[in-house]
Amino acid sequence: SHSSSQENGSCSAGAFAVLDSPYLSSSSSSSASSSLPLHTLLPLGDGSYLRCARGDGCPVHYVDVFRAPNHPPRYGYELVPLYVGRSRNQPARRHACEGVWILKSGEELHLRVVRSNLTCYAIEGKYTTRGGVTFGLLHDAAGEECHDEEQLEAASSPCWKLSGHWTQTNYKEPQPATFTFDADFSSFEGAWMAGDKRGSWNGIRDPTASASKKATAELESLQRVQGDDGQRAQAIADVQLVWAGVEPIPDGYEVVSDLERPLRANAQDAVAVDAEQPCSGLHMCVRRLPLDDDSASTLSELGVVWAEIENVPKGFEAVERTRGGRDAALRAGHGSGHRLLLVLKRAKGARVALSQVQVAYARSELPRECERISHTPMVLDASLNEAAKHEVRGRNMDVWLGISTLPRFAHAIAGEWETSSGRWTASVGARVPGVLLVEGRYGRQLENRVRGLLVPEGGHGYELMAVYEERERKHPGYLSLSLDRDCTRLEGSGSYGNERVSAWEGSRDDFVTLGLKKDYTSLWQAGRELFSDSAAGNSIDALLSQSLQPEVLGGSNQLRCHACEQLSDALRYTCVFRAPEHLVVCVKRFAYDYKSGELNKLLDAVRFSPTVTLPGTPAALRAQVFDEAGDAEREEASGAPLHYGLYAVVVHLGRTIDGGHYYTFARDSSDAAQLHLHDDPENAPWACYNDESVTPTTWAEFTERLDSSLDNSAYILFYRRLRTGAVAALVSDTSAEQEKSAAAVSVLPKQVAASLVARCAKDSRHFLFSELGQYG
C-alpha cells in the first residue's frame, strides 16, 4: 500500500466550503472544473461565501444544520462553520470569546474583554491552622476598570491582585476569594465568600519565617533566581544510571554518587551485567538547568520502589535500564529476585522542582537541605547498599539517597504570611501568559453579572475562572467554565457555599454549523467519477480492478501530514510491486445474512474471458513505489499493466456453502504464448476433470454450462503471465475492438448542456437560501 496526500483544492473540504472570495483561484479549480460551472455561492455576514460545488470530491449524502444551543454530535458528521463573524454595524471582536452565548437553560450570556494579554502567576496557598487551600492567578490589577488604552496608560502604579477560589474541610465546593497586595508585597488585604457568609483576609509577611531551614533555603533560592548574587538557581532535569567502566557519562551530566565504593560494586553484579566487560559499579548522574526556565520539563519528585512487590506510583516512571540497555536496579536482590528501582516524576510548569540529588554514607553526610529517602511507598527499607552494609573507614555504613526541592518559579509573594486567620504559605507556579480579563451579564433579562479571568490551556481551549452575582443571592459564587479552542462551545458549573449550581452548557449564538455525511467510497472530479467502491459489473476484470482502486482517507479516517502535522484527506493506493508468474484469483462467493443469521452462498454469475489484465501503477506514483527496485527488477516493475492467460477454472457445484462438489476445467499451460486464445485444439485443448472422469470440451461448451446453471459457479481461476508475442497480439485485437465500438457510440459533449447547469443551480439555490436562509 502507498499513501499519498492529494490536493483537491477548494473541494478538499467536500461539496461545501467557506471561501474568502467569490472568485475561484487557479490553485483551487482545474481547467476541467472551469468548464463545469455547477457551483453556487451564498454570501455570509462576515464577507465570506459558502460554496456549494457539484461533481467534485466525495459525494455528500446527508446534510444537517446546527445552531446554538444545539450541539452537533461528536461523531458521524464533518462540520463546516458557516458564520463566525459579526454583522457590519458591530465593532470587531478583541477575542473570539466575545459575543452572545445561548445556554441550554434558554438564558443568554453576553461576554466582553476588559483587558487582554495579562501575564499571571499560578499561586497555591495553604493554611496551616485551618487546613484550607487557596488557588488562583496573581495579576496586575491596575486599570481593571479601564475600557480603552488611554485610560489604561493613565492608570495608577501596579497593583497586584490574586483572583481565585479556596476550599476547606467545611466547604468542599470552591468558594470565591480575592487578595490585593501592596507594591512591595509586604502585606495584603482581601475577602472571601462562602454562600451567605462573607469575611475579610488581611496579612503581613511573617518576620520569623526565615528561622526554619526550609524557609531559609527558599529565600536563598529566590535571591539566586532574581540574580542578587549573580547566579541562577539550578533544577534537576533528568537522572541517569551509568555502569562505570563500560558506559560513558552522558554529555551535560554530572555524577552525584561519588562514593568510595560505588553501588553494586561486587564481582557477582559485574559479571551478571556484562560478562565480556566486567563493570566496576553503578553511578547516578544528573542533568541541571536554570530553575526559572519554564519552557522545559524538570523532575518534581524522586523515590525508590521494590519491583515485584510494589507498584510504580501513579505519575512516576521507573528507571529499569541504563542508556546502554543494561540493568539499572539500585539493588540487585540476589537470591530474593527483588530489585530496588529508582522512580521519578517529570513535570512541566510544576510549582516545585528537585534542586539537589545526592547519594552519601549515613544521614549525617547528606547536605543539610536534603531530605533522606528512608522508606519506599510500602514503608520498606530504602537503603541503597546490598544485604551487607558497606565497609568504609573501618566501619559498616548504610548508603542513602537524599533529595531537596525548591520553588519552581520565583516571585516575591512566595513564602509564609501571618494573617487574621492563621499562617498562610504561598508557593508560585508557572507563569501564564495571554490571560484575558472578561466580564458579562447573563439571565433571561441579563440581570446577573459575571467577571473573571480567561486562561489559555496550551492550545486545547480556555478556562474561565470567575465569580458570578445573582439578584436572589446575598454574595457572589464561584464559576468555572471550559471553552473549546475556537470559542464556540462552553461547559462547566458553579458553586455557592456547599451547593453546586446546575451545570452550564451552551454555544455562541452567532455560530452556525453545517453537518455533512460523505460517501468516501467514490471520488469525482469535474463531473466524472474517478473510481468507486462498487465494481462496474460481475466480471473478473471489473472485480480485480475494483480491488486495486484507491481509497479515500477522509472524515474520522484522515491522515496526519508529516510536514504540517495537520489532519487532511488523502488517497491510499494499492499497487503491484512485483507481478507473479502465475495469478490465482478466488471469487468471494459467500455473504452473511443478518436477518437469518446464516452464511449463504452467492449464486451470481461471474463473467470471464481467456485473458485478464492486472492494473498498472499510476504514472505519478511509479517513482515513489519502485524507487527501491534493483536494476534487474526495474523493467519488470515498471508499473505498466500486465496481461495473463487463463488455463484452469475450479467450479463449485451446489447452492449452499456447507455442501456440494468440486470439479475443474483446465488446459495445458506450458506454452504461455497461446493462452490468450479461447481454444487451442492442437497444443492445449480444454478438458473437464471430474473425479476419475476426464472428458474433452471447448470454451463455448463449458462457459455455456456455467452461464445456464445456478448450481455451477466459477470459484477459483488460474492464470499464467503472457509472453511478449501473445501480449502484442492481444493489444492489437483490443485496439481494433475499441475502434469499432467507438464508431458506434456518440461522443460525449465537452461542455455540459446549459439546461442541466440551470437545473443544478436552481436546486442548489433552493437548498442554500430556503434551508439555510432561516438561520440569518
C-alpha positions in Angstrom: 0.0 0.0 0.0 1.1 3.5 -0.7 -0.4 6.7 1.0 -0.3 10.0 -0.9 -1.9 13.2 0.2 -3.9 14.7 -2.7 -4.6 18.4 -3.0 -8.2 18.7 -4.1 -8.2 22.5 -3.9 -11.4 24.1 -2.8 -13.1 20.7 -2.8 -10.8 19.3 -0.1 -13.5 20.1 2.5 -16.1 18.3 0.4 -19.0 19.6 -1.5 -19.4 22.6 0.8 -16.6 25.1 1.6 -16.2 28.6 3.0 -14.3 30.9 0.7 -12.8 34.4 1.4 -13.6 35.5 -2.2 -16.5 34.7 -4.6 -13.8 34.0 -7.3 -12.1 30.7 -7.6 -8.3 30.8 -7.6 -6.2 28.9 -10.1 -5.0 26.6 -7.3 -8.5 25.7 -6.3 -10.0 24.8 -9.6 -8.8 22.8 -12.5 -9.3 23.6 -16.2 -11.8 20.7 -16.3 -13.9 22.1 -13.5 -13.9 25.5 -15.0 -15.9 24.0 -17.9 -18.4 22.6 -15.5 -20.0 25.6 -13.7 -22.0 23.7 -11.3 -21.2 25.9 -8.3 -23.5 28.2 -6.2 -22.3 30.8 -3.8 -24.2 32.1 -0.7 -22.8 35.3 0.8 -22.2 35.1 4.6 -22.4 38.0 7.0 -18.7 38.3 7.6 -17.8 38.9 3.9 -17.0 35.2 3.1 -19.0 32.9 0.9 -20.4 29.4 1.2 -19.7 27.4 -1.9 -21.8 24.5 -3.0 -19.9 22.5 -5.6 -21.2 19.6 -7.7 -19.2 17.0 -9.4 -16.1 17.4 -7.3 -14.8 15.4 -4.4 -16.7 12.7 -2.4 -20.5 12.8 -2.7 -22.4 14.3 0.3 -25.4 12.1 1.1 -26.8 13.8 4.2 -26.8 17.5 5.4 -28.0 19.0 8.7 -27.7 22.4 10.3 -26.9 23.1 13.9 -27.3 26.4 15.8 -27.0 27.3 19.5 -27.8 25.9 21.8 -28.0 22.6 19.8 -24.6 21.0 19.5 -23.5 18.8 16.6 -22.9 15.2 17.5 -19.3 14.4 18.4 -19.1 11.6 15.8 -20.6 10.9 12.4 -20.5 14.4 11.0 -18.0 16.6 9.3 -18.5 20.1 10.4 -18.3 23.4 8.4 -18.6 26.6 10.3 -21.0 28.8 8.3 -20.9 32.1 10.2 -18.4 33.1 12.8 -18.2 36.8 12.2 -20.3 39.8 13.3 -22.6 42.0 11.2 -21.1 45.1 9.6 -22.6 47.5 12.2 -21.0 45.9 15.2 -17.4 46.5 16.3 -14.7 43.9 15.7 -14.0 41.4 18.5 -11.0 41.7 20.7 -11.2 37.9 21.2 -13.3 35.0 19.9 -15.0 34.6 23.3 -16.8 37.9 23.0 -20.4 37.9 21.9 -23.7 36.3 22.8 -23.9 32.8 24.1 -27.1 30.7 24.3 -27.2 28.4 27.3 -29.2 25.1 27.3 -31.4 26.6 30.0 -32.6 29.2 27.5 -30.7 32.1 29.1 -28.3 34.3 27.3 -24.7 35.1 28.3 -23.1 38.3 27.0 -19.2 38.4 27.3 -16.7 41.1 26.6 -13.0 41.5 27.1 -11.9 44.2 29.6 -8.1 43.7 29.3 -6.0 41.3 27.2 -2.6 39.8 27.3 -2.2 39.8 31.1 0.8 37.9 32.4 -0.1 36.0 35.5 1.4 33.6 38.0 -0.3 30.5 39.3 -0.4 30.6 43.1 -1.3 27.9 45.6 -1.6 28.8 49.3 -2.2 26.6 52.3 -3.4 27.5 55.8 -1.6 25.6 58.5 -4.2 26.2 61.2 -7.4 25.5 59.3 -6.2 23.2 56.6 -7.7 25.4 53.8 -6.2 25.6 50.3 -6.3 28.7 48.1 -5.6 28.6 44.3 -5.7 31.5 41.9 -3.9 33.7 39.5 -1.7 36.7 40.5 -2.0 39.5 38.0 -1.6 43.3 37.7 -5.0 44.8 38.6 -4.1 48.4 37.8 -6.6 49.7 35.3 -9.1 46.9 35.7 -12.0 49.3 35.2 -10.4 50.9 32.2 -12.2 50.5 28.9 -9.6 51.8 26.4 -5.8 52.1 26.0 -5.7 55.8 27.0 -7.4 55.1 30.3 -5.1 52.2 30.9 -2.0 54.3 30.4 -3.3 56.9 32.8 -4.0 54.2 35.5 -2.1 54.2 38.8 1.0 52.3 39.6 0.9 48.5 39.5 -1.5 46.8 42.0 -1.2 43.1 42.3 -4.3 41.0 42.8 -4.9 37.3 43.5 -8.2 36.1 42.0 -9.2 32.5 42.6 -11.0 30.2 44.9 -10.5 28.4 48.2 -11.7 25.2 49.8 -11.8 23.9 53.4 -13.0 21.0 55.4 -16.4 22.6 55.9 -16.7 23.7 52.3 -15.8 21.0 49.7 -17.0 23.2 46.8 -14.8 26.0 45.6 -15.6 29.4 47.1 -14.5 32.8 45.6 -11.6 34.7 47.2 -9.6 37.8 46.2 -6.4 39.2 47.7 -4.9 42.6 46.9 -1.2 43.1 47.6 0.7 46.3 48.1 3.5 47.3 45.8 6.4 45.8 47.7 4.5 42.6 48.7 4.8 43.2 52.4 1.0 43.0 53.2 -2.3 42.1 51.6 -6.0 42.5 52.3 -8.9 40.6 50.7 -12.2 39.0 51.2 -13.7 35.5 51.0 -17.3 34.3 50.4 -19.0 31.1 51.4 -22.6 31.1 50.4 -24.4 33.7 52.6 -21.2 34.2 54.7 -18.5 36.8 53.9 -15.3 37.5 55.7 -12.1 39.5 55.3 -8.5 38.3 55.0 -5.6 40.5 56.0 -2.0 39.5 56.2 1.6 40.6 56.5 4.9 38.9 55.7 5.9 36.6 58.5 9.1 38.1 60.1 10.1 34.8 61.7 9.7 32.6 58.6 13.4 32.6 57.8 14.1 30.8 61.1 13.3 27.4 59.6 15.8 25.5 57.5 13.3 25.1 54.6 12.3 28.8 54.6 16.0 29.8 54.6 16.6 27.6 51.5 13.6 29.1 49.7 14.8 32.6 50.4 18.3 31.7 49.2 16.7 30.3 46.0 14.7 33.4 45.5 17.9 35.5 45.7 19.7 33.3 43.2 16.8 33.3 40.8 16.4 37.1 41.0 20.2 37.4 40.4 21.2 39.1 43.7 24.4 37.0 43.8 25.0 36.8 40.0 23.9 33.2 39.7 20.8 31.3 38.7 19.4 28.5 40.8 19.5 25.1 39.2 16.8 22.4 38.9 17.3 18.7 38.2 16.0 18.0 34.7 17.0 14.3 34.4 18.6 11.4 36.3 20.5 8.6 34.6 22.3 5.5 35.9 25.6 4.5 34.3 27.8 1.5 34.7 31.4 2.6 35.3 33.9 1.1 33.0 31.6 0.2 30.2 29.3 3.2 29.7 30.4 6.8 29.4 29.0 9.7 31.4 26.4 11.4 29.1 27.2 14.9 27.9 25.9 17.6 30.2 25.5 15.2 33.2 27.5 15.1 36.5 27.9 12.2 39.0 26.2 12.6 42.3 27.1 9.2 43.8 30.8 9.8 44.2 31.2 7.1 46.9 34.4 5.4 48.0 32.7 2.1 47.0 30.2 2.5 44.1 26.7 1.0 44.2 26.6 -2.7 43.2 30.4 -2.9 43.2 30.8 -6.6 43.6 32.0 -9.5 41.4 28.6 -11.1 41.0 27.0 -7.9 39.6 30.0 -7.2 37.4 29.6 -10.5 35.6 25.8 -10.5 35.6 25.6 -7.1 33.9 28.2 -7.6 31.3 30.2 -10.9 31.1 32.6 -9.6 28.4 33.4 -6.2 30.1 33.1 -6.5 33.9 31.7 -3.3 35.5 33.2 -1.5 38.4 29.9 -0.2 39.9 26.8 1.9 39.2 27.0 5.7 39.1 24.0 8.1 39.4 24.2 11.1 37.2 22.0 14.2 36.9 21.5 17.0 34.3 20.6 20.5 35.5 19.0 23.6 34.0 18.0 27.0 35.4 15.3 26.8 38.0 13.2 29.6 36.4 13.3 28.1 32.8 9.6 27.3 32.5 9.9 26.1 28.9 11.5 22.8 29.8 10.4 19.8 31.9 12.0 19.2 35.3 11.8 16.5 38.0 9.5 17.3 40.8 9.8 14.1 42.8 12.2 11.2 43.2 11.9 7.9 45.1 12.6 4.1 45.1 10.3 1.0 44.9 10.8 -2.7 45.2 10.0 -4.3 41.9 7.8 -7.4 42.0 6.5 -6.2 45.4 5.3 -2.6 44.9 3.6 -0.8 42.0 5.2 2.2 40.5 3.3 5.2 41.9 0.8 7.0 39.6 2.5 9.7 37.6 6.0 8.2 38.1 8.3 6.3 35.7 10.7 3.6 36.7 14.4 3.6 35.6 14.9 -0.1 34.7 17.6 0.2 32.1 20.7 2.4 31.5 21.2 4.1 28.3 23.4 1.2 27.2 20.4 -1.2 27.8 21.9 -2.8 30.9 20.2 -3.5 34.2 19.7 -0.2 36.2 18.4 -1.6 39.6 20.0 0.1 42.6 19.9 -3.2 44.4 20.0 -6.5 42.6 18.4 -8.6 45.2 20.4 -11.7 44.6 18.6 -14.8 46.0 15.3 -13.0 46.6 14.7 -12.0 43.0 13.5 -8.5 44.1 15.2 -5.4 42.7 15.2 -1.8 44.1 14.4 0.6 41.2 14.7 4.4 41.0 11.4 6.1 40.2 11.0 9.7 39.1 8.2 12.2 38.3 8.6 14.7 35.4 6.5 17.8 35.3 6.4 20.9 33.1 5.3 24.0 34.9 5.2 22.3 38.3 5.3 24.6 41.4 8.4 22.9 42.9 11.4 21.1 41.3 14.2 19.0 42.6 17.2 21.2 43.2 19.6 18.6 44.6 20.1 14.8 44.5 22.8 13.2 46.5 23.9 9.7 47.4 26.0 9.5 50.6 27.0 7.4 53.6 24.9 7.9 56.7 22.3 10.6 57.2 24.9 12.9 58.7 26.8 13.1 55.4 23.9 14.3 53.3 23.7 18.1 52.8 21.7 19.9 55.4 18.9 20.9 53.0 18.5 17.3 51.7 15.7 15.0 52.9 16.7 11.3 53.3 14.6 8.8 51.4 14.4 6.1 54.1 11.3 4.1 53.1 9.5 3.0 49.9 5.8 3.7 49.4 5.0 0.5 51.3 7.3 1.5 54.2 10.1 -1.0 53.2 13.8 -0.4 53.6 15.1 2.1 51.1 18.8 2.0 51.8 20.9 1.5 48.6 23.5 -0.9 49.9 23.2 -4.7 49.5 22.3 -7.1 52.3 25.6 -6.3 54.0 26.5 -2.8 54.8 29.4 -1.0 53.0 32.6 -1.4 54.9 34.1 2.1 54.7 36.6 3.9 57.0 36.8 0.8 59.3 33.1 0.6 59.9 29.9 -0.7 58.3 27.7 2.1 56.9 24.4 2.4 55.0 24.0 4.2 51.7 21.1 6.7 51.4 19.5 8.8 48.7 18.8 12.4 49.6 16.8 15.0 47.7 15.8 18.6 48.2 13.2 20.8 46.4 12.8 24.5 45.8 10.0 26.7 44.4 10.0 26.2 40.7 9.3 29.8 39.9 10.4 32.8 41.9 8.1 35.7 42.9 8.1 38.0 45.9 4.7 36.5 47.1 6.3 33.1 47.8 6.9 32.3 51.5 5.0 32.5 54.7 2.5 35.1 55.8 0.8 35.9 59.1 -3.0 36.5 58.6 -6.0 37.2 60.7 -7.0 33.5 60.1 -3.6 31.9 60.8 -0.4 31.2 59.0 -0.6 31.1 55.2 2.1 29.6 53.0 2.2 30.6 49.3 4.0 28.8 46.5 4.4 30.1 43.0 3.6 28.0 39.9 4.2 28.6 36.2 3.9 32.0 34.5 0.7 32.0 32.4 0.8 34.5 29.5 -2.1 35.7 27.4 -4.7 35.8 30.1 -7.8 37.9 29.5 -9.9 39.8 32.0 -13.5 39.4 30.9 -16.9 40.4 32.2 -20.5 40.0 31.2 -24.1 39.6 32.0 -26.5 36.6 31.9 -30.0 35.6 32.6 -33.4 36.0 31.0 -33.2 39.8 31.3 -29.4 39.9 31.7 -29.9 40.7 35.3 -26.9 38.8 36.6 -23.2 39.6 36.4 -20.1 37.5 35.8 -16.4 38.6 36.0 -13.2 36.7 35.9 -10.0 35.6 34.1 -10.0 33.6 30.8 -6.9 31.4 30.9 -5.4 29.6 27.7 -4.8 25.9 28.2 -1.9 25.1 25.8 -3.8 25.3 22.5 -6.6 23.0 23.7 -9.0 25.7 24.7 -9.6 28.1 27.6 -10.7 28.0 31.3 -12.8 30.8 32.7 -12.2 31.3 36.5 -14.9 33.8 37.5 -17.3 35.0 40.2 -20.9 35.4 39.5 -23.5 37.6 41.2 -27.2 36.8 41.1 -30.0 39.1 42.4 -31.6 36.5 44.7 -28.2 35.6 46.3 -26.6 37.6 49.0 -22.9 37.2 48.0 -21.1 36.1 44.8 -20.5 32.5 43.9 -17.6 30.8 42.1 -17.9 29.8 38.4 -15.6 27.6 36.4 -16.2 27.1 32.7 -14.2 25.4 29.9 -14.3 26.8 26.3 -13.1 25.0 23.2 -10.3 26.2 21.1 -12.5 28.1 18.7 -14.7 29.6 21.5 -17.8 28.1 20.0 -18.9 25.9 23.0 -18.7 26.2 26.8 -19.5 23.9 29.7 -18.8 23.9 33.4 -20.5 24.5 36.8 -20.7 27.0 39.6 -20.9 26.7 43.4 -22.5 28.7 46.2 -21.5 27.6 49.6 -21.8 23.8 49.7 -24.4 24.0 46.9 -23.3 23.0 43.4 -25.1 25.1 40.8 -26.7 23.3 37.9 -24.3 22.7 35.0 -23.7 25.4 32.4 -23.6 24.3 28.8 -24.1 26.4 25.7 -22.9 27.6 22.3 -22.1 31.0 20.8 -25.2 32.4 19.2 -23.6 33.6 16.0 -22.0 30.3 15.2 -23.9 28.1 12.8 -22.5 24.7 11.8 -23.2 22.7 8.7 -23.0 19.0 9.4 -22.1 16.7 6.4 -22.0 13.0 5.9 -20.0 11.9 3.0 -19.6 8.7 0.9 -15.8 8.1 0.8 -16.1 5.0 -1.4 -16.1 7.1 -4.5 -14.3 10.2 -5.8 -15.5 12.6 -8.5 -13.7 15.3 -10.5 -15.2 17.8 -13.0 -18.4 15.8 -13.1 -16.7 12.5 -13.8 -16.4 9.6 -11.4 -12.7 8.7 -11.0 -13.3 5.5 -9.0 -15.8 3.8 -6.8 -16.0 1.0 -4.3 -18.6 -0.7 -6.4 -17.4 -2.8 -9.3 -18.6 -2.0 -12.8 -20.0 -5.5 -13.2 -19.6 -9.1 -12.3 -16.6 -9.8 -14.4 -13.1 -10.9 -13.3 -11.6 -7.8 -14.9 -14.0 -5.4 -13.1 -13.7 -7.2 -9.7 -9.9 -7.2 -9.9 -9.8 -3.6 -11.0 -12.1 -2.6 -8.1 -10.0 -4.4 -5.5 -7.0 -2.3 -6.6 -8.8 1.0 -6.6 -7.5 3.9 -4.5 -9.1 4.5 -1.1 -10.1 8.0 0.2 -8.9 8.5 3.8 -11.3 11.2 5.0 -13.5 12.2 7.8 -12.6 10.4 11.0 -10.0 8.4 9.0 -7.9 11.4 7.8 -4.1 11.1 7.6 -1.8 13.3 9.6 0.6 15.2 7.3 4.3 14.8 8.2 5.1 18.3 7.1 2.4 20.4 8.8 1.2 17.9 11.5 -2.4 18.6 10.4 -5.1 16.1 9.6 -6.1 16.1 5.9 -7.8 14.0 3.3 -5.5 11.6 1.4 -5.6 8.8 -1.2 -4.3 5.4 -0.4 -3.2 3.3 -3.3 -2.7 -0.5 -3.6 0.0 -1.2 -6.2 1.5 -4.4 -7.5 5.2 -4.2 -6.9 6.4 -7.5 -8.3 4.0 -9.4 -10.6 3.8 -13.2 -10.2 4.3 -15.8 -13.0 1.0 -17.5 -12.0 -2.0 -15.5 -10.8 -4.6 -17.2 -8.7 -8.0 -15.4 -8.4 -10.5 -16.6 -5.8 -14.1 -15.3 -6.2 -15.7 -14.4 -2.8 -18.9 -16.5 -3.1 -20.3 -16.2 0.5 -22.0 -13.5 2.5 -23.5 -13.2 5.9 -27.3 -12.8 6.1 -28.1 -10.6 9.1 -31.8 -11.5 9.0 -31.4 -15.2 9.1 -28.0 -15.2 10.9 -26.5 -17.6 8.4 -23.6 -17.6 5.9 -25.0 -18.1 2.4 -23.5 -18.8 -1.0 -23.7 -16.0 -3.6 -25.0 -17.6 -6.8 -24.3 -14.6 -9.1 -22.8 -15.4 -12.5 -19.2 -14.2 -12.9 -18.1 -13.5 -16.4 -14.5 -14.1 -17.5 -12.5 -14.2 -20.7 -9.4 -16.1 -21.7 -7.3 -13.1 -20.6 -7.2 -10.7 -17.6 -5.3 -7.5 -17.1 -3.6 -6.7 -13.8 -4.0 -2.9 -13.5 -0.7 -0.9 -13.5 0.6 1.7 -11.1 -0.4 5.3 -11.9 2.5 7.1 -13.6 2.6 9.8 -10.9 3.4 7.2 -8.3 5.8 4.9 -10.1 8.9 6.8 -9.0 7.9 6.5 -5.3 6.7 2.9 -5.5 9.6 1.5 -7.5 12.4 3.7 -6.0 13.9 0.8 -4.2 13.8 -1.7 -7.0 17.1 -3.1 -8.3 18.3 -2.6 -11.9 17.2 -6.2 -12.8 13.7 -5.5 -11.4 13.1 -2.1 -12.8 12.0 -3.3 -16.3 9.6 -5.9 -14.7 8.4 -3.5 -12.0 7.7 -0.6 -14.4 4.1 -0.3 -13.2 2.6 -0.9 -16.7 -0.5 -3.2 -16.9 0.3 -6.9 -17.1 -1.7 -9.5 -19.1 -2.4 -13.1 -18.1 -4.0 -16.1 -19.9 -6.5 -18.4 -18.3 -5.6 -22.1 -18.1 -7.9 -23.5 -15.3 -11.3 -22.9 -13.6 -12.3 -24.6 -10.4 -16.1 -24.9 -10.2 -18.3 -25.4 -7.1 -21.5 -27.5 -7.8 -24.2 -26.7 -5.2 -26.3 -23.9 -3.8 -25.1 -23.8 -0.1 -21.7 -23.4 1.4 -21.9 -26.4 3.6 -22.2 -29.0 0.8 -21.6 -29.6 -2.9 -18.9 -30.9 -5.2 -15.8 -29.5 -6.9 -14.6 -30.2 -10.5 -12.2 -28.3 -12.8 -11.9 -27.2 -16.4 -8.2 -26.9 -17.4 -5.8 -26.9 -20.3 -2.0 -27.3 -20.7 -0.2 -24.1 -19.5 3.3 -24.9 -20.6 3.1 -22.8 -23.8 2.1 -19.4 -22.5 2.3 -17.9 -26.0 -1.2 -19.2 -26.9 -3.1 -18.8 -23.6 -4.7 -15.6 -25.0 -6.8 -17.7 -27.3 -10.2 -19.1 -26.5 -9.3 -22.5 -27.9 -6.1 -24.1 -29.0 -7.1 -27.7 -30.0 -3.7 -28.7 -31.2 -1.5 -27.6 -28.4 -3.7 -27.0 -25.3 -7.3 -28.4 -25.6 -9.7 -27.8 -22.8 -10.8 -30.8 -20.6 -13.2 -31.4 -17.7 -11.6 -33.1 -14.7 -14.4 -34.5 -12.5 -13.0 -37.1 -10.0 -11.8 -40.1 -12.1 -13.6 -38.8 -15.2 -11.7 -36.7 -17.8 -13.7 -35.5 -20.9 -12.7 -33.1 -23.7 -14.6 -29.9 -24.0 -14.4 -26.4 -25.6 -14.5 -22.8 -24.4 -18.1 -22.4 -25.7 -19.3 -25.6 -24.1 -18.1 -25.1 -20.6 -18.9 -21.4 -20.4 -22.4 -22.1 -21.6 -22.7 -24.7 -18.9 -21.7 -22.2 -16.2 -23.9 -19.4 -17.5 -27.0 -21.6 -17.8 -27.0 -23.1 -14.3 -27.3 -21.7 -10.8 -25.6 -24.8 -9.3 -22.3 -24.5 -11.3 -20.3 -21.5 -10.1 -16.8 -20.4 -11.1 -14.8 -20.3 -7.8 -11.0 -20.3 -8.4 -9.4 -19.2 -11.7 -5.7 -19.9 -12.6 -3.8 -17.6 -15.0 -0.3 -17.5 -16.3 1.6 -14.4 -17.4 1.6 -14.0 -21.2 4.7 -13.9 -23.3 5.7 -10.8 -25.4 4.2 -12.2 -28.7 0.8 -13.1 -27.1 0.6 -9.6 -25.5 1.3 -7.9 -28.9 -1.5 -9.9 -30.5 -3.8 -9.2 -27.6 -3.2 -5.5 -27.7 -3.8 -5.4 -31.5 -7.1 -7.2 -31.2 -8.2 -5.0 -28.3 -7.4 -1.8 -30.2 -9.4 -3.0 -33.2 -12.4 -3.7 -30.9 -12.2 -0.3 -29.3 -12.1 1.5 -32.6 -15.1 -0.5 -33.8 -17.1 0.2 -30.6 -16.1 3.9 -30.6 -17.6 4.4 -34.1 -20.9 3.1 -32.9 -21.1 5.3 -29.8 -21.7 9.0 -29.9 -19.0 11.2 -28.3 -19.9 12.9 -25.0 -20.1 16.7 -25.2 -17.1 18.6 -23.8 -19.4 21.3 -22.4 -22.3 20.4 -20.1 -25.7 21.4 -21.5 -27.0 24.7 -20.4 -30.3 23.2 -19.3 -28.5 20.8 -16.9 -26.4 23.7 -15.5 -29.6 25.8 -14.9 -31.4 22.9 -13.2 -28.4 22.2 -10.8 -28.0 25.9 -10.0 -31.7 26.2 -9.2 -31.7 23.2 -6.9 -28.5 24.4 -5.1 -30.0 27.9 -4.6 -33.2 26.3 -3.2 -31.2 24.5 -0.5 -28.9 27.3 0.3 -31.4 30.1 0.6 -34.5 28.2 1.7 -33.0 25.7 4.1 -30.1 27.9 5.4 -31.7 31.3 5.0 -33.8 30.8 8.1 -30.5 30.9 10.2 -29.8 34.5 9.2 
